[in-house]
């Protein structure tokens, strides 16, 4: 089946609204730009605390006031209008309203975090209400949009359906189930939700063959509707075109660093990222280049950081909690190598971003990482600290290896460019629209595997 002349796709803004960027937020934002390039109509559905009865101009003001902020109260007080709205939503479903973006609010500060969109929609407290409803009833919340899309693409496993649309869900990984000790998720809740999504979805997609295998292992019936579209990495043209002398001056003046003079890790600081072994390996490698760690503290991270203070005190480790995207990409471009020996990844966005920039990568042989890096990275054993240290020493001393990885990286990363991603999305959406209700025809990915 071919796609309509202008496919109408809606995305959720669940991760896009969080205070700090996440890998799933980057996925959703990149997906929106891919859809825009495919000439789709793109709606983005948020769940911020904005009354649907507020005047249009006020809704716009409140949207940008609350975008990226912490929601202070998730449940309306008993018998308040907000509480009544939440109860009605759980009983009868919810209706989204449009947030008119009419240039009344200066939104230039939001350019980096906003997705591509034709319309912004909001359903008050949508995601928290849906989760509460699912916990109580094991039913999905129904939401009506002002104009029903052809496809509602949920970029995260959420217990919600849009009425009248084909509902598809991206499952990036199953870390809470595969490595339960590394997360604080309610494992029973997550297991039930994944299996209920498999039963109720019109289709599923994921971002690597490794994740696809994991999903099928925990939910075997998903094989019939599960597609691997991978994901795309957008080229940071401004940073890549930055003259070397300006990059050098920026690194030196802002961060006290010199190009090729440091290793870099960036991402959340949590057990699955293997930060503890990376710090131990860095200290034991005894290289002159420090390790720069850019990332916010996440869950269960205390044990991971037992040696962090030793590294900070010795100057072997430099810690930065958060950087704007352009500054972070400048650090990636200037690094001797990006070190990312993760225990598991659904895709591994940082390693592909680094390869795009021509920066050498050290990563592990776990999950999707060998799949996405191919022969363009230095691979180590994630659970073997001495092996990680050996990899760091190799990258520190072997200019020939680093030059080879700088050459190989961009070509490997180009396998995940926007053009290829759009082709995969078109195939995925065409298969979704062609599937008759109730049918479970085998997915494109499984047919190709045979």
N, C-alpha and C positions, 0 to 999 in steps of 0.2 A: 504494500500500500504506500502511495506517495503522500507526502505531507501537504496540508492545506497551503494555499498561496501565502497566507500569513498566519502561522501557527500561534495560538494564544497560550502562553505558559505562565503560570504563577509559581513563585518561590516563597518559602517561608523566610522571615527575618529573625528567627530564633537566635542564632549565633551572631548575626550582624548587629544586634542591639546590645551585645555584651560590652562592658566597660573596656576590656582589653581584647585585642584581636586574637583569634584562635585559628588553627588550621582549617576548621570547618567554615569559619567566616570567610577565609581566603577562598576556599572551595566555592562557597555560595556566590561571592563577588565575581570570581572568574567565570562561573557558570552564567551569571547574568550578562556579562560582556560577550560571551560566546553566543548566547541567544540573541543579543542585540545585533551581532554581526550576521546572524542567520535571518535577519529581518523579522524576528518574532515579535509579537506584542508581549511585553514583560510586565507583570504585576508582582509586587513584593508585599507580602502579608506580615505585618508586625503584631505584637501583642502587648503594647505599652498601655499604661494606666491613663487612658484618655477617654473621657466620656463621649459616647457616640452622639449625645444630644448637644455637645458644645458647638458653637458656631464655627463655620469653616475656617475663618481666619485664626480663631483661637486654637483649633485642632492643629493647625500648621505650627503655631508657636509652641504648643505643648509637645508636639512630636520632636522638634529639634531641641527643646529644653531637656527632654527625658532620654533622647537617643544616646546610648552609651553610658547612662547613669545607673546607679544602683537603685533597684526598686525597694523602697523602704518598707512597704506593707504589701504583702501578697494576697491577703484575704480581707475583704471588706468587713467592717464591724457589723455585728448582728442587727438586722433590719434596716441598715443604711441602704441607699440606692445602689451602691456598688455591690453589697452583699446580695441584694435581690437580683441584680443582673447576673451574678455568678450562679445563683440557684436556677434562674430561668434557663441560662445557657446549658447547664447540666441536664435539665429536663427536656428542653425543646431544641437545643442547638443554638448557635450564635450567628450573628450577622455582622459582617465587616463593613466599615464605612471608608470612604476615600479620604486621604489626607491631601488636600490640594496644595501643590508646591507652586505658588504663583509669584515668586520673587519678592514677596513681602518680607520674608526672612532672609538675611544674608547667610547663605549656606556654604560659603567658600571654605570655611574651616572644616567642613564635613566631607570634602571631596574624596579624601583617601578612604573613608569608611563606607561611603554610599555605594550601593550597587548600581548597575545600569537599570533603568526602569522607565516604563511609560506611565505607570500609576503606582503610588504608594497607598496601601490599604492598612487598616488597623482594626483589630477586634480586641476590645479591652480585656486584659488579663488572660488572653487566649491560652497561652502555654501552661500557666500554672493551673488554670481552671481545668484544662484538659487532663493534666496529670492527676489532679485530685479526683476528677470524675472517673478516670480509669482505675485508680487505686480502689475506689469504692465499689465500682460496678463491673470492671473489666470490659467496659464498652468504650468505643472511640467517640469523641465529641464531634458533632457535625457542625460545619460552618458554611454559611452561604456568602458568596462574594457578589458585589454589585453586578458583575458580568461574569458568567460561568466560563472558566477557561477550558480549553481542550484538555490540558494536562495540568495537574497540580503536582509540582515536584518538591516534595519535602526533602530538604538537604540533610536531615538528621532523623533518627527514629523517634517519631512523635505519635501519640495516640489520637490522631485527628484525621478527619476526612472532609474534603470539600464536596458538597452535594452536587451531583450532575457531571463531575469531571472524572477523568482517569487519574487515579491517585497513585503516584509512584514515590518510592522512598529510597534514599541513598543510605546504605549501611557501610560506613567507612572501615570498620574493624569490629572485632569482638574481644577487645582487650579485657573487659570486666569478666568475661567467661574463660578466656584462654589463660590469662594471668591474673586470677582473682585477687592475689595478695598485693597487687600494685595499685589498686583503686579503692575508693570508698563507696562505690556504687552499691545499691541494694541488688545483690546478685539474683535473687529470686524474681524481683520485679523486672530486671533487665531480661532475664531468660523468658519470662512470660510475654513481655512486650515484643521481643524479637519474633517469637513464634506466632503471636497474634498478628503482627504486621505481615508476616509471610502468608498467613491465611487470608488476610483481608486486602492486601495490596493488589492493584492491577498489574504492577511490575515492580521489580527491585533493580537497583544498580549498585555497583561497588567500584572500587578504584584500583584493584590489582587482582591478579590470579590467586595470590596468597590469601587475600581476604575472601575471595570467592570460595576457596576450598574450606576455610574456617566456617563460613556461614552455612555451607551445605553440611558440614560435619555436625553442627548443632541443630540445624533445621533442614533435614534432607529434602523435604518437599519444595524447598526454595529453588532447587535446580531448574525447575520448569520455567520460572519467571525471572531468573537472576541474570543480569547482563553486566559485563565488565566494560565500562567506558573509559577506564583510567581517569585522569584529570589533566588539565592543562596548566602550564606555568607561563605567566605573562612576562615578557622581557622588560626589565626596568631600563628603558632606553636612556633616560636622563643620566642614570648612574653609569651605564655602560659606555656612553659617549663622553663622559667626563674626562678632560685631558689629564694625563698622568700627573702633571705638576700640580694641578688643582686638587686632585685626590690626595696626593702626598701632603699638601699644605693643610687640607681639611683634617686628615687623620692626625697630623702632628699637633695642630693648634687646638682641636676639640677634644682629642682623646689621649694625646701624648704617645701615639703609636706611629710606626713607620711601615710603609708597604712591605710585605713579605717578612715582617718582623714579629709576627704573632700567629698563634693558632686561635680558632674561633669555634665556640659552640653557641648556638642560639635555639631557643625553644623553651617550653615550660620545664621547670625543675621538678621532676616527679620520678618515681622509681622506674617506670618503663623506659625512661630515657637513659638509664644506666649512668647517671652522673657520678655516683659514688666511685665506680670502677674507673671512669674517665679521669676523675681528680687524682685517684691513687696512681693510675698509670702515668699521668702528667708529672707528678712529683717524683716518681721512680725513674722516669725517662731521662731526667737531668739534662734537658735541652736548655739553650739560652733563650729561646722564644717563649714568652709567657702564654698561658691559655686565657683568652677573654671569654667570659661566660655572660651571655645576654639572655635574661629570662626571669620571669616572676616565680616566686616560690609557690608551689602547688601543694597537693595533698601528699601526706606520708613522706615528706622530703627531708625530715630531720636526720634520719639515719643516713641518707645519701650524702649529707653535707658534713659528716663528722670530721673530715680532713680539710674542709674548705678554709677554716681559719688559719691552719698551718700554711696553706698555699698563699693566702692573702698576706700573711705576716712576712713571708719570704719574698714576696713580689713575683712568685711564679704564676699566680692567678690574679686576674683583674675581674671584678664583678660589676655588671651594669644591669639594672632591673628592667628597664624598658627604653626602647628607642623608637622614634618615628620610622616608618618603612624606608624612606629615602636614606636616612642615616644608617640604618641597619644594612641596607644593600651596599652602601659604601664600605662598611666594615667587611662584608663578605668579599667584595671585589679585592680589597687590599690584603686579605689574609694569606698566609703561607698555605694554609689548608683549613677546611671546615672539618671538625671532628664530631662524628655523630654515630657512636657505637650502640645504637638503641637495641633494646631487647625485643621490640616488635614495632611495626609500623603498618598502617593500612596502605599508605602510599610512600611517604617519605619526602614531603615537600621541600624541606631544607636542603637535602642532598641534590635534588634536581635544580633548585634555584642556584646553588653553588656551581653546579656543572654548567648551567646556562651562562654564568658569568666567567667561565674558564678558570674557576678556582678549584684546586685539587680537593678531593674528598676522601676521608677515612670513614668507613662505616662497617656495620656488622654483616654477617651472613644470615641474619634472621629475617623471617617473614618476607615482606615485599622488597627489601633493600637490594639484594642481588638482582632481582628482576628488573628494577628500575635503573640501576647503575650499570648493568652489563659488565663490560671490561674496563669501564672508565673510572673506577675507584679502587682504592686500597682497602681490601676486605680483611677483617679481623674476626676473631671469635669473641662474641659479646660477653661470655661468662669467664673469659680468660684474661685477667688483668695484665700478666706479663706479655701476652700477645698484643694487647692494645698498646702497651708501652713500646714494644718492638716496632709496631706500625708508626707510632709517633716519631721514633728515632729515625726510621727510614725516610719519612717525609721531611724531617728536619735536615738530614744530611745529603739526601740523594737528589741533586738538581735534575739529573736526567729523568728520573721517575716523575718528578713534579712537572717537568716540561711535557712529558708524554701525557700525563693526566690533564694538563691544561689544553692540550690539543684534542684529546678524545672526549672530554666532557661536553662541550657544546654540541657535538654531533649526536651524542647519546641523548642529551636533553631535548634535542630537536624532535625526537620521536614523540614528545608530549607537547608539541606546539599547538597553537589555536586552530589551525586548519585541520589537522588530524583529529583533534578533539571534536570539532564541529561535525566532521564526517561520522564519528562514532555516535554522537548525540542524535544526528538525523536517523541513523539506523535504529537506534534504541527507540526513539519516539515513533517512528513508522511501525515498528513491531508492536508497540503498545496500542496504537490506534487501530491496528489490523486485528488485534486479538478480540475475539467475541467474548461477551460477559460469561463468566463461569468456566471458560476454557483455560487449560494450562498447557498450551503448546510449548515445546522445549525452546529454550532461549537461543538466540543467535550464537552466544558464546559457547554453549554446550554443543550445538551442531558443528561449529567450527572445530571444537576439540576432537570430535569424532572423525 
